């Protein structure tokens, strides 16, 4: 399965194929519609806080400012309307 590459300041819409991520050396790996998404535990906690269901879309963006990266996650519009 390919790896999801996040480019600076460009949101990516994904759906989880499994609700459980696999933890490996502080990195959580999720199976998504676009491939394997690897994120820190902090970002994984933010994804888990969305309380996603299988097939529900979310977006993630690697926001880069002044050489510092911050990851933001949120429900995709159609997922939010479907709740």
C-alpha positions in Angstrom: 0.0 0.0 0.0 1.4 3.5 -0.9 2.3 6.1 1.7 0.2 9.3 2.0 2.5 12.3 1.4 1.3 15.6 3.0 2.5 18.7 1.1 2.8 22.0 3.0 -0.4 24.0 3.3 -2.5 21.6 1.0 -5.4 19.8 2.7 -5.9 16.1 1.8 -9.2 14.3 2.2 -9.0 10.7 3.4 -11.3 8.0 4.8 -10.1 5.4 7.3 -10.2 1.8 6.2 -9.7 0.8 9.9 -10.4 2.7 13.0 -7.4 1.4 14.8 -3.9 2.8 14.0 -0.8 0.7 14.4 1.7 2.2 16.9 5.4 1.9 16.0 8.1 3.9 17.9 5.8 6.8 18.7 4.3 7.0 15.2 0.8 5.8 14.5 0.1 4.3 11.0 -3.5 4.3 9.7 -4.8 2.5 6.7 -6.7 5.1 4.6 -8.4 5.4 1.2 -5.1 6.8 -0.3 -2.6 4.6 1.5 -0.8 4.5 4.8 -1.0 7.7 6.8 1.8 8.0 9.4 1.4 10.6 12.1 2.7 11.5 15.6 0.7 10.4 18.7 -0.5 14.0 19.1 -2.0 14.1 15.6 -3.4 10.6 16.1 -5.2 11.8 19.2 -6.7 14.6 17.2 -7.9 12.2 14.5 -9.4 9.9 17.2 -11.2 12.9 18.8 -13.1 13.2 15.5 -14.8 9.9 16.4 -14.8 8.8 12.8 -16.7 5.9 11.5 -15.4 3.6 8.7 -15.9 5.4 5.4 -16.4 8.8 7.0 -14.2 11.5 5.4 -11.8 13.8 7.2 -9.2 16.3 6.1 -5.7 16.8 7.3 -3.3 19.6 6.5 0.4 20.1 7.2 0.5 23.8 7.9 4.0 25.3 7.6 4.8 28.7 8.9 8.3 30.0 9.5 9.8 26.5 9.1 7.5 25.0 11.7 4.9 22.4 10.8 1.6 22.0 12.6 -1.0 19.4 11.6 -4.7 20.2 11.6 -7.5 17.7 11.2 -11.2 18.2 10.7 -14.3 16.4 9.5 -14.9 16.8 5.7 -18.1 18.7 4.9 -20.1 15.7 3.7 -19.2 13.8 6.9 -20.2 16.7 9.1 -23.6 17.1 7.3 -24.2 13.3 7.6 -24.1 13.4 11.4 
